[in-house]
Amino acid sequence: MLFDFFVVGQGPAGPKGDSGGILSWVINETPSGVIDGINVTFTLDHTPAGQIMLYLNGQYLAPGAGEDYTLSGLTITMAAPPVPGDRIRTNYPY
């Protein structure tokens, strides 16, 4: 699901270094990757323009080293592998 939003109140630099503009958002994307209790690597469809909001079975996961996952470009690396039946969803601007 994609949404376009006008960004206002961000100051002259805006979130992408421009003067505001339109960002597209992905809502409830299921990152690609096998949920098998072993795999920890998942891939997004778009390169995020900043932070993502990642959820496992509806629970928000904390980003960063030593937390629940890390993000590099399109690749999410989970600290622990999700098990069969788990659901991963993410929201992010790009």
Buried (B, 14 or more C-beta within 10 A) or exposed (E): EEEEEEBEEEEEEBBBEEEBEEBEBBEEBEBEBEBEEEEEEBEBBBEBBEEBEBBBEEEEBEBEEEEBBBBEEBEBEBBEBBEEEEEBBBBBBB
